[in-house]
Amino acid sequence: MKAIPWSEPGWISATYSKDNAYIGISASIMHGGKVFVEQEPENQADKIIVEGAEVIYNKVVKEEVSYDYLNWYNEKQDAYYTLSSYGDKILTKEQFLQLAGELLK
């Protein structure tokens, strides 16, 4: 962890919802720090190139919940992003990657 001044952002997130369907995006400004992401054994993770950026696509299916999420690092911005889809209308993998492509443009 690294202390940052109150005048600099450390993290931001937004959630779009319609009925019981949700799409979330968050960005962590790294300020030169490091990030570690643990993958649970049941996660189905794939490295995929979207708009020239390497993203990690994860599909999580558990008894009580299922969701998809993407992670990527933007070196120019020094920011780590997470895009998620959850609720009662999860996007297909193709739709999800298309949305990520729009964000990466």
Secondary structure, 3 states (H helix, E strand, C coil): CCCCCCCCCCEEEEEEEECCEEEEEEEEECCCCCCCCCCCCCCEEEEEEECCEEEEEEEEECCCCEEEEEEEEECCCCEEEEEEEEECCCCCHHHHHHHHHHHHC
